[in-house]
Amino acid sequence: MGSGISATGGFGERLYGLRTSAGLSQEELAHAAGVSVRALSDLERGRSRGPQRRTVQALAAALGLDTADAQELEQAASLGRPRPRHTTAPATAKTGGSARGPGAHPAPHHSLALPRDLNDFTARDSALTRLLALVEHLDPAHPPVAVICGQPGLGKTSFAVHAAHTLASHFPDGQFAVDLRGMDPQPALPHDVLARLLRALGVADSAVPAATEDRCGLLRSVLRDRRVLLLLDNAADEDQVRPLLPGTGPSLTLVTSRHALAGLEAVYRTELALLRREEAVEMLSRIIGPERVRQEEQAAGDLTELCGHLPLAVRIAGQRLASRPGERIAKLVTQLAVHKNRLDALHAGSLQVRSAFALSYRQLSPQVRTVFRRASLAAAPDFSPETAALLADLPVRQAAGYARDLAHAGLLQPHPTTDRYRFHDLLALFAAEQLDEEDEPAHIRAAQDRTDRWVLRRAAAAARLFGTDCHPCAPGSDPDPATAPADREQAGIWLKAERAQWAAALGRAQAAGRHQQVIDVAEAMHWFSDHTQHWELWAEVFQRAVDSARALGSRRNEAVHLNYLAWACNMCLYDHTAALAAAEAALAVAREVNDQLQVGWALGHTAGALHRLGRSDESIARFQEAADHLGRQTGTESRLAELTCLSMLGEQLRRAGRSEEALTIHRRSEVICQAGISGAAHELVGLYLAATRQQIGNDLAALRRWAAAEAPLRYALTRFEVAKMPAWSEPARLDLGIALRHLGRPEEAHEVLTAAHDALAHLNNPRRIEAAAELRRLTHPAGPTPPAHTQPR
């Protein structure tokens, strides 16, 4: 032997010696050979004594064996493989007796032999490990049945075949594979499949019963004492599979199906998922070679992303590249990046992603197909049954049932915790193709328009629930009062879940010239936007309203929404130059139309932008002007605007080192809030009071009165948390953490600051940097920290 390894011992002993001599761990050899660590461990321990020839060849290549060593290893493996023995069929098969004596093996039957395994099979280790565990703990009284399901293109058959080859040594009495043709117009009949299986197991043609029930009984009798692996591929439904399952005995049955087969009792389910990015890149590497992938690592990752990490798509892309060794990966990435061409590009010879999807699509009823196609019009990454119903013009209950059917067929992905669904990216492209081919343009436009109008009415009605008493929700404004959100919590859940849908509908409404609807929806969203201040979307919403107001020539609405836009640019986009431009435009229009409330707001937003641009003196003067102007006005909204401007004026004074003046102004605001504001909801005034006390806490902190600062900061944090307003509560949490650090309570400060940092990072709030600095100061004290500052609207 070229390696000098002793030729004595069984296969496992030889393999162990070769591996340790090569200095490889089990994990390293398993990865290089494309086998699981569990399977390699079984081989070395002698639990699997006769691996398949291709497995031995893969191990030899991974070990770098020369021809002589490889032949020795193959010889050792061949000695452990079972030898088939030919026996005759029983004279009377209908009695249900075993077709073979104890320990007998079936004659080879090549028509039901396992398909060849893929030498570049990748990932699925955890799923394979679960199957190995099933085999190791196999109970002959309850022979295991493993159902492998999932959407088209996940590689269910490839995995089942790979698993069957990996497990083959555990089933020396035979491994048989049957294509049940579940996607054909006429799937295989259990009656016929039973006959094929019985013949493969050695039952003579003359002994195969005529009745399906008798064939089923005979199959179970034959399998009672045999270690057989059955692969039932591409099952149509439960009724097709049930007659083919063993009753007792040491057998394993693998069933693959695009359907969930939820009605199949007492089975083990393996629902294959999309590959992870690294797994998809590894698969590509095995197909086209690791060196080629290393040369274009970024392009390789981008390619698998465009394939949606779908194994079939990655394999097709890989085989296209393998057939063109001189072609750059980046070239194929460029081709796939064009959405309308992606499915055209994902084909290699007879393999096509589109064809795989079409097989499942053709199985659907006409109405289910309609739901599938029309759902591609949904703007959100996921969509609700209500949206599907609107697009398909069906009752919600019916559309929800059809969506479940699509999920069972693997054409939609159900959300794990909510009643929502989403497409895989490539299936969304396929659904859109079918929509263009099968639906009239007028019908598509009508579906989109019907859905948009309904969604915008629901969005406006839900958002108004966050308004003050000045803006009550109009009775009957929701398109379906029976299912309308009952309170702010439900409204917030709906608005967040459907954000992409109503935002897209708003854009289409503007493009269609429904400008008043755009303005009305944006106005309704005004108070809700305070609860979701981290959404950059608000700048788009209020810019649309400004444009629609200009289209209608409505100068007052233009001033209102320019002010909202200035707020969004300041607080959501952190684009303070754009905020200043919008605020100054709002001021000019408000003065033109003599809207004194909007003049006050515009002065305040101008001051806020000036402050964030570093023009402190101008900012203070403008805030003072805004507060004085609003103080001369009457009405509920003027009082609320005045409170906001006083809050910001005090903050700027504090930043300028005039903390006593700031505290005086904020104490004045506190008195106004405590006295109440006529016409304003108690809850809203309570939020203004909380914001004011947050400012008071920071004023006291700036004056080094840390103990006095703690109570107002805790009050503000608690009220904002109760109101579920993270854009306000998390800065208050940071302010409290700073105070706790200065109070010499490091453990409590660390807990509060950590929570604030994580939440502010999630909100993309710039103050996350300040929180990180505060956490560092807990470990490395470096002098006083400037107090945090809030920015109320």
NUFIFI-136229 format. One line per field, with one value per residue (C-alpha): residue number from 0; y, x, z. Coordinates in steps of 0.5 Angstrom, whole numbers. Example, Ala and Ser with C-alpha at 12.3 -4.5 7.8 and 13.67 -1.06 7.14 Angstrom:
% residues 2
resi = 0; 1
y = -9; -2
x = 25; 27
z = 16; 14
This chain:
% residues 793
resi = 0; 1; 2; 3; 4; 5; 6; 7; 8; 9; 10; 11; 12; 13; 14; 15; 16; 17; 18; 19; 20; 21; 22; 23; 24; 25; 26; 27; 28; 29; 30; 31; 32; 33; 34; 35; 36; 37; 38; 39; 40; 41; 42; 43; 44; 45; 46; 47; 48; 49; 50; 51; 52; 53; 54; 55; 56; 57; 58; 59; 60; 61; 62; 63; 64; 65; 66; 67; 68; 69; 70; 71; 72; 73; 74; 75; 76; 77; 78; 79; 80; 81; 82; 83; 84; 85; 86; 87; 88; 89; 90; 91; 92; 93; 94; 95; 96; 97; 98; 99; 100; 101; 102; 103; 104; 105; 106; 107; 108; 109; 110; 111; 112; 113; 114; 115; 116; 117; 118; 119; 120; 121; 122; 123; 124; 125; 126; 127; 128; 129; 130; 131; 132; 133; 134; 135; 136; 137; 138; 139; 140; 141; 142; 143; 144; 145; 146; 147; 148; 149; 150; 151; 152; 153; 154; 155; 156; 157; 158; 159; 160; 161; 162; 163; 164; 165; 166; 167; 168; 169; 170; 171; 172; 173; 174; 175; 176; 177; 178; 179; 180; 181; 182; 183; 184; 185; 186; 187; 188; 189; 190; 191; 192; 193; 194; 195; 196; 197; 198; 199; 200; 201; 202; 203; 204; 205; 206; 207; 208; 209; 210; 211; 212; 213; 214; 215; 216; 217; 218; 219; 220; 221; 222; 223; 224; 225; 226; 227; 228; 229; 230; 231; 232; 233; 234; 235; 236; 237; 238; 239; 240; 241; 242; 243; 244; 245; 246; 247; 248; 249; 250; 251; 252; 253; 254; 255; 256; 257; 258; 259; 260; 261; 262; 263; 264; 265; 266; 267; 268; 269; 270; 271; 272; 273; 274; 275; 276; 277; 278; 279; 280; 281; 282; 283; 284; 285; 286; 287; 288; 289; 290; 291; 292; 293; 294; 295; 296; 297; 298; 299; 300; 301; 302; 303; 304; 305; 306; 307; 308; 309; 310; 311; 312; 313; 314; 315; 316; 317; 318; 319; 320; 321; 322; 323; 324; 325; 326; 327; 328; 329; 330; 331; 332; 333; 334; 335; 336; 337; 338; 339; 340; 341; 342; 343; 344; 345; 346; 347; 348; 349; 350; 351; 352; 353; 354; 355; 356; 357; 358; 359; 360; 361; 362; 363; 364; 365; 366; 367; 368; 369; 370; 371; 372; 373; 374; 375; 376; 377; 378; 379; 380; 381; 382; 383; 384; 385; 386; 387; 388; 389; 390; 391; 392; 393; 394; 395; 396; 397; 398; 399; 400; 401; 402; 403; 404; 405; 406; 407; 408; 409; 410; 411; 412; 413; 414; 415; 416; 417; 418; 419; 420; 421; 422; 423; 424; 425; 426; 427; 428; 429; 430; 431; 432; 433; 434; 435; 436; 437; 438; 439; 440; 441; 442; 443; 444; 445; 446; 447; 448; 449; 450; 451; 452; 453; 454; 455; 456; 457; 458; 459; 460; 461; 462; 463; 464; 465; 466; 467; 468; 469; 470; 471; 472; 473; 474; 475; 476; 477; 478; 479; 480; 481; 482; 483; 484; 485; 486; 487; 488; 489; 490; 491; 492; 493; 494; 495; 496; 497; 498; 499; 500; 501; 502; 503; 504; 505; 506; 507; 508; 509; 510; 511; 512; 513; 514; 515; 516; 517; 518; 519; 520; 521; 522; 523; 524; 525; 526; 527; 528; 529; 530; 531; 532; 533; 534; 535; 536; 537; 538; 539; 540; 541; 542; 543; 544; 545; 546; 547; 548; 549; 550; 551; 552; 553; 554; 555; 556; 557; 558; 559; 560; 561; 562; 563; 564; 565; 566; 567; 568; 569; 570; 571; 572; 573; 574; 575; 576; 577; 578; 579; 580; 581; 582; 583; 584; 585; 586; 587; 588; 589; 590; 591; 592; 593; 594; 595; 596; 597; 598; 599; 600; 601; 602; 603; 604; 605; 606; 607; 608; 609; 610; 611; 612; 613; 614; 615; 616; 617; 618; 619; 620; 621; 622; 623; 624; 625; 626; 627; 628; 629; 630; 631; 632; 633; 634; 635; 636; 637; 638; 639; 640; 641; 642; 643; 644; 645; 646; 647; 648; 649; 650; 651; 652; 653; 654; 655; 656; 657; 658; 659; 660; 661; 662; 663; 664; 665; 666; 667; 668; 669; 670; 671; 672; 673; 674; 675; 676; 677; 678; 679; 680; 681; 682; 683; 684; 685; 686; 687; 688; 689; 690; 691; 692; 693; 694; 695; 696; 697; 698; 699; 700; 701; 702; 703; 704; 705; 706; 707; 708; 709; 710; 711; 712; 713; 714; 715; 716; 717; 718; 719; 720; 721; 722; 723; 724; 725; 726; 727; 728; 729; 730; 731; 732; 733; 734; 735; 736; 737; 738; 739; 740; 741; 742; 743; 744; 745; 746; 747; 748; 749; 750; 751; 752; 753; 754; 755; 756; 757; 758; 759; 760; 761; 762; 763; 764; 765; 766; 767; 768; 769; 770; 771; 772; 773; 774; 775; 776; 777; 778; 779; 780; 781; 782; 783; 784; 785; 786; 787; 788; 789; 790; 791; 792
y = 0; 7; 10; 4; 3; -4; -8; -12; -10; -8; -2; 2; 1; 2; 9; 11; 9; 13; 19; 20; 19; 24; 29; 30; 31; 27; 34; 36; 29; 29; 36; 35; 28; 31; 26; 27; 27; 22; 17; 18; 16; 10; 8; 8; 5; -1; 1; 1; -4; -3; 4; 5; 5; 13; 14; 10; 14; 21; 19; 16; 23; 27; 23; 24; 16; 13; 8; 2; 5; 7; 0; -3; 1; -1; -8; -7; -4; -9; -15; -11; -10; -15; -21; -22; -29; -31; -35; -37; -33; -37; -42; -38; -31; -29; -32; -26; -31; -28; -28; -30; -34; -31; -27; -27; -21; -19; -20; -14; -10; -4; -1; 1; 2; 9; 14; 16; 21; 28; 28; 36; 35; 41; 42; 39; 36; 37; 34; 28; 27; 27; 21; 18; 18; 15; 9; 8; 8; 4; 1; -5; -5; 2; 3; 10; 14; 21; 26; 31; 37; 44; 49; 47; 48; 46; 40; 35; 29; 30; 30; 24; 20; 23; 20; 14; 13; 15; 10; 4; 0; 0; -3; -9; -13; -7; 0; 2; 8; 10; 16; 17; 22; 27; 33; 29; 30; 23; 21; 14; 9; 6; -1; -1; 2; -4; -9; -6; -6; -13; -16; -12; -15; -22; -24; -27; -24; -30; -29; -21; -21; -17; -13; -7; -8; -15; -12; -8; -13; -17; -12; -11; -18; -18; -13; -15; -18; -14; -8; -5; 3; 5; 12; 14; 21; 26; 24; 27; 26; 22; 17; 15; 14; 11; 4; 4; 4; -2; -4; -7; -9; -6; -1; 6; 10; 17; 21; 27; 32; 39; 38; 38; 32; 34; 29; 23; 20; 19; 21; 25; 31; 35; 41; 43; 51; 55; 55; 60; 64; 60; 54; 57; 59; 52; 49; 54; 52; 45; 45; 50; 49; 53; 57; 60; 62; 65; 69; 72; 72; 78; 76; 69; 71; 76; 70; 66; 72; 73; 66; 67; 61; 56; 50; 49; 56; 56; 49; 52; 58; 53; 49; 54; 57; 50; 49; 56; 55; 62; 66; 71; 70; 77; 77; 72; 77; 82; 78; 76; 83; 85; 82; 81; 77; 73; 67; 66; 66; 61; 55; 50; 45; 41; 44; 51; 54; 56; 49; 47; 52; 51; 44; 46; 52; 47; 43; 49; 50; 57; 61; 59; 61; 67; 69; 67; 71; 77; 77; 79; 86; 86; 92; 89; 84; 80; 80; 79; 75; 81; 84; 77; 78; 85; 83; 77; 80; 74; 74; 74; 67; 64; 68; 66; 58; 59; 62; 56; 51; 55; 55; 47; 47; 50; 56; 61; 62; 62; 67; 63; 67; 71; 70; 73; 70; 72; 69; 67; 72; 68; 65; 72; 73; 67; 70; 76; 73; 69; 75; 79; 73; 71; 77; 83; 89; 93; 87; 88; 96; 95; 90; 95; 101; 97; 95; 102; 105; 100; 100; 108; 109; 103; 107; 114; 111; 107; 113; 118; 114; 117; 124; 129; 131; 136; 131; 125; 119; 120; 115; 110; 112; 105; 101; 95; 97; 90; 88; 95; 96; 98; 102; 105; 98; 94; 100; 101; 93; 94; 100; 97; 91; 94; 100; 98; 97; 103; 107; 104; 106; 113; 114; 111; 115; 121; 119; 118; 125; 123; 129; 130; 123; 124; 130; 127; 121; 125; 129; 123; 120; 126; 124; 117; 119; 121; 114; 111; 117; 113; 111; 115; 114; 120; 125; 121; 121; 129; 131; 127; 131; 138; 136; 134; 141; 145; 141; 143; 150; 149; 154; 153; 145; 146; 150; 145; 139; 143; 144; 136; 135; 140; 136; 129; 132; 134; 128; 122; 123; 128; 132; 139; 143; 140; 141; 149; 149; 146; 150; 157; 155; 153; 160; 164; 160; 161; 168; 169; 166; 169; 162; 164; 157; 155; 161; 159; 152; 154; 159; 153; 148; 153; 154; 147; 146; 152; 149; 142; 146; 149; 156; 156; 164; 164; 158; 161; 168; 164; 159; 165; 169; 162; 162; 169; 169; 162; 165; 171; 166; 162; 155; 148; 147; 154; 152; 145; 148; 154; 148; 145; 151; 153; 146; 147; 154; 151; 146; 151; 155; 149; 147; 155; 154; 158; 152; 156; 160; 153; 151; 157; 156; 148; 150; 154; 149; 144; 149; 150; 142; 141; 146; 142; 145; 146; 142; 137; 130; 128; 123; 128; 133; 128; 126; 134; 134; 128; 131; 137; 133; 130; 137; 139; 133; 134; 142; 139; 134; 140; 144; 138; 136; 129; 126; 131; 130; 122; 123; 127; 123; 116; 119; 121; 114; 111; 115; 114; 106; 106; 110; 105; 111; 108; 114; 118; 113; 111; 118; 119; 112; 114; 121; 117; 112; 118; 121; 114; 114; 120; 118; 112; 107; 103; 96; 100; 105; 99; 96; 102; 105; 98; 97; 105; 103; 97; 100; 107; 103; 99; 106; 109; 114; 118; 118; 111; 114; 118; 111; 107; 113; 113; 105; 106; 111; 106; 102; 108; 114; 120; 126; 129; 128; 133; 132; 129; 133; 131; 134; 134; 135
x = 0; 3; 1; 4; -2; -3; -8; -11; -17; -24; -26; -28; -21; -17; -21; -19; -12; -12; -15; -11; -5; -7; -8; -15; -21; -28; -31; -25; -26; -33; -33; -28; -32; -39; -41; -44; -40; -45; -44; -37; -37; -41; -36; -30; -34; -36; -44; -44; -39; -41; -41; -43; -38; -38; -38; -31; -29; -30; -27; -21; -20; -21; -16; -11; -10; -6; -9; -7; -9; -16; -17; -15; -20; -26; -24; -25; -32; -34; -33; -38; -44; -50; -50; -57; -59; -64; -70; -77; -84; -89; -93; -99; -98; -105; -104; -100; -94; -87; -85; -78; -75; -72; -66; -67; -65; -69; -66; -64; -70; -66; -73; -74; -67; -65; -63; -56; -53; -50; -43; -44; -50; -49; -52; -58; -54; -59; -64; -60; -58; -65; -66; -60; -63; -70; -66; -62; -68; -72; -78; -80; -87; -88; -84; -82; -85; -81; -85; -80; -84; -83; -84; -82; -74; -72; -69; -73; -72; -64; -64; -69; -64; -58; -61; -63; -56; -53; -57; -57; -52; -57; -62; -59; -65; -66; -67; -73; -75; -82; -84; -91; -92; -96; -95; -98; -105; -106; -101; -99; -105; -103; -106; -100; -95; -96; -95; -89; -86; -88; -85; -79; -79; -79; -86; -88; -93; -97; -97; -99; -106; -112; -115; -111; -113; -110; -104; -103; -104; -99; -94; -94; -93; -87; -84; -85; -78; -74; -70; -72; -72; -77; -77; -84; -82; -87; -93; -100; -104; -105; -109; -104; -99; -103; -103; -96; -94; -91; -95; -90; -82; -75; -77; -76; -80; -78; -84; -83; -88; -89; -96; -95; -99; -102; -107; -102; -102; -96; -90; -84; -84; -78; -80; -74; -72; -68; -61; -57; -52; -46; -49; -51; -44; -41; -46; -44; -37; -38; -41; -36; -30; -27; -22; -27; -31; -25; -23; -30; -33; -37; -40; -42; -45; -49; -51; -54; -58; -61; -63; -66; -62; -67; -63; -65; -64; -57; -56; -58; -54; -48; -49; -49; -43; -40; -41; -38; -31; -29; -35; -35; -39; -41; -43; -49; -50; -51; -56; -60; -61; -66; -72; -76; -70; -69; -73; -71; -64; -65; -64; -59; -61; -67; -67; -71; -74; -80; -82; -81; -86; -91; -92; -95; -99; -102; -105; -109; -116; -118; -120; -114; -109; -113; -111; -104; -103; -107; -103; -96; -100; -99; -94; -91; -86; -92; -99; -106; -112; -116; -111; -111; -119; -119; -114; -118; -125; -127; -130; -124; -126; -125; -119; -116; -118; -114; -108; -108; -108; -102; -98; -100; -97; -91; -93; -93; -90; -94; -92; -90; -94; -99; -104; -100; -96; -91; -88; -81; -77; -77; -84; -86; -83; -87; -94; -93; -91; -97; -101; -99; -100; -107; -111; -113; -110; -117; -118; -111; -112; -119; -116; -111; -115; -121; -115; -112; -118; -120; -113; -113; -120; -118; -111; -114; -119; -114; -109; -115; -115; -109; -111; -113; -121; -120; -119; -124; -125; -131; -137; -137; -130; -127; -129; -131; -133; -134; -127; -124; -119; -123; -117; -110; -107; -110; -110; -102; -101; -105; -102; -95; -96; -99; -95; -92; -99; -102; -95; -95; -103; -102; -97; -102; -107; -103; -101; -108; -110; -114; -110; -115; -115; -107; -108; -113; -109; -103; -107; -110; -103; -100; -101; -99; -93; -91; -91; -87; -82; -76; -80; -76; -83; -86; -82; -85; -92; -92; -88; -94; -99; -95; -95; -102; -104; -100; -104; -110; -108; -110; -105; -107; -106; -99; -97; -100; -96; -90; -89; -90; -85; -80; -81; -80; -74; -71; -74; -74; -69; -64; -63; -63; -62; -68; -72; -70; -72; -79; -80; -78; -83; -88; -87; -88; -94; -97; -96; -99; -106; -106; -106; -103; -102; -98; -94; -92; -91; -86; -82; -81; -79; -75; -72; -71; -67; -63; -61; -59; -55; -51; -54; -55; -56; -61; -65; -66; -69; -73; -76; -77; -81; -85; -87; -89; -93; -97; -98; -102; -107; -113; -115; -113; -108; -104; -103; -100; -96; -94; -92; -88; -84; -83; -80; -75; -73; -72; -67; -63; -62; -60; -55; -52; -51; -57; -60; -63; -67; -69; -71; -76; -79; -80; -83; -88; -90; -91; -96; -100; -100; -102; -108; -110; -112; -119; -121; -115; -115; -113; -108; -105; -104; -101; -96; -94; -93; -88; -84; -84; -82; -76; -74; -74; -70; -65; -65; -63; -58; -55; -55; -51; -57; -57; -62; -67; -67; -68; -76; -78; -74; -77; -84; -83; -80; -86; -91; -88; -87; -95; -96; -92; -88; -81; -78; -80; -79; -72; -68; -72; -69; -62; -63; -64; -58; -54; -57; -56; -49; -47; -51; -46; -51; -47; -50; -57; -54; -51; -58; -61; -56; -55; -63; -63; -57; -60; -67; -64; -60; -66; -69; -63; -63; -57; -57; -54; -47; -48; -51; -45; -40; -44; -43; -36; -35; -38; -32; -27; -29; -27; -30; -37; -42; -46; -53; -58; -63; -70; -73; -80; -85
z = 0; -2; 5; 9; 13; 15; 11; 17; 20; 18; 14; 20; 23; 16; 15; 22; 21; 14; 17; 23; 19; 15; 21; 19; 24; 23; 21; 16; 13; 13; 10; 4; 2; 3; 8; 15; 21; 24; 18; 18; 26; 24; 19; 24; 29; 25; 26; 18; 15; 7; 5; -3; -8; -9; -2; -1; -8; -4; 2; -2; -6; 1; 4; -2; -3; -9; -13; -9; -2; -6; -8; -1; 2; -3; -2; 5; 4; -1; 4; 9; 4; 4; -2; -5; -5; -10; -7; -10; -9; -4; -7; -4; -4; -2; 5; 7; 9; 8; 1; 3; 9; 15; 13; 6; 1; -5; -12; -15; -19; -23; -25; -17; -16; -12; -17; -17; -11; -12; -11; -10; -5; 0; 7; 10; 16; 21; 17; 16; 23; 25; 20; 23; 30; 27; 24; 30; 35; 30; 33; 29; 32; 29; 23; 22; 16; 14; 10; 7; 4; 2; -4; -11; -12; -5; -7; -3; -8; -8; 0; 0; -5; -1; 5; 2; 0; 7; 10; 5; 10; 15; 10; 7; 5; 0; -2; -7; -10; -13; -17; -15; -21; -16; -21; -27; -29; -27; -21; -20; -17; -11; -14; -19; -15; -10; -16; -18; -10; -9; -16; -14; -7; -10; -11; -17; -22; -21; -14; -14; -12; -16; -11; -8; -1; -2; -5; 1; 6; 2; 2; 10; 11; 6; 10; 17; 18; 13; 13; 7; 5; 1; -2; -5; -9; -11; -7; -9; -3; 3; 0; -5; 0; 6; 2; 1; 8; 12; 18; 22; 21; 21; 15; 14; 9; 6; 3; -1; -3; -5; -1; 7; 7; 14; 14; 14; 21; 26; 21; 22; 18; 15; 12; 8; 9; 4; 4; 9; 5; 6; 5; -2; -4; -1; -6; -12; -10; -11; -17; -21; -16; -10; -14; -18; -13; -9; -15; -14; -7; -7; -14; -12; -5; -10; -15; -9; -6; -13; -13; -7; -4; -7; -8; -15; -18; -15; -18; -25; -24; -22; -28; -33; -30; -30; -38; -39; -35; -38; -36; -30; -24; -24; -32; -29; -23; -28; -32; -26; -23; -29; -25; -32; -35; -28; -30; -37; -35; -29; -34; -36; -41; -39; -32; -31; -25; -29; -30; -23; -21; -27; -25; -18; -21; -26; -20; -18; -19; -23; -17; -13; -19; -19; -12; -13; -19; -16; -10; -14; -14; -6; -5; 2; 3; 6; 6; 9; 7; 7; 2; -2; -2; -5; -10; -13; -11; -7; 0; 6; 8; 2; 0; 7; 5; -2; 1; 6; 0; -3; 3; 3; -4; -3; -7; -1; 6; 12; 17; 23; 28; 24; 19; 14; 7; 3; -4; -5; -9; -15; -14; -14; -21; -23; -21; -24; -30; -30; -28; -35; -39; -36; -34; -38; -36; -35; -29; -26; -26; -23; -18; -16; -15; -11; -6; -6; -4; 1; 4; 4; 8; 13; 14; 15; 20; 24; 24; 26; 33; 35; 34; 39; 41; 35; 30; 32; 27; 23; 24; 18; 15; 16; 9; 14; 21; 23; 22; 24; 29; 36; 39; 38; 40; 34; 30; 31; 29; 23; 21; 22; 18; 12; 12; 5; 2; 4; 3; -4; -5; -3; -9; -14; -11; -13; -19; -21; -19; -13; -9; -4; -2; -1; 3; 8; 9; 11; 15; 19; 20; 23; 30; 29; 26; 33; 35; 30; 29; 27; 20; 14; 11; 14; 9; 3; 6; 7; 1; -3; 1; -1; -8; -8; -4; -10; -15; -12; -11; -3; 0; 7; 6; 3; 9; 14; 10; 9; 17; 17; 12; 16; 22; 18; 15; 22; 26; 22; 16; 20; 14; 17; 11; 8; 14; 14; 7; 8; 15; 11; 5; 10; 14; 7; 5; 12; 13; 6; 8; 15; 18; 25; 28; 22; 22; 30; 28; 22; 27; 31; 26; 23; 30; 31; 24; 26; 32; 29; 24; 29; 29; 36; 37; 31; 34; 41; 38; 33; 39; 43; 37; 36; 43; 44; 37; 39; 46; 43; 39; 42; 41; 43; 38; 39; 46; 44; 39; 45; 49; 44; 43; 50; 51; 45; 48; 54; 51; 47; 53; 57; 51; 51; 59; 61; 65; 71; 65; 62; 68; 69; 63; 63; 70; 67; 62; 67; 71; 64; 63; 70; 69; 63; 56; 54; 48; 49; 51; 58; 55; 50; 55; 60; 54; 54; 62; 61; 56; 60; 66; 62; 60; 68; 69; 64; 67; 74; 71; 68; 74; 78; 82; 80; 86; 84; 77; 78; 79; 73; 69; 71; 71; 63; 62; 65; 61; 55; 56; 58; 51; 47; 44; 44; 40; 46; 52; 49; 50; 56; 58; 56; 60; 66; 66; 65; 72; 75; 73; 76; 83; 84; 82; 77; 76; 75; 71; 66; 66; 64; 59; 55; 54; 52; 47; 44; 43; 40; 35; 33; 32; 28; 33; 33; 41; 40; 40; 46; 50; 48; 50; 57; 57; 56; 62; 67; 66; 65; 68; 64; 68; 67; 62; 58; 60; 54; 51; 48; 42; 43; 37
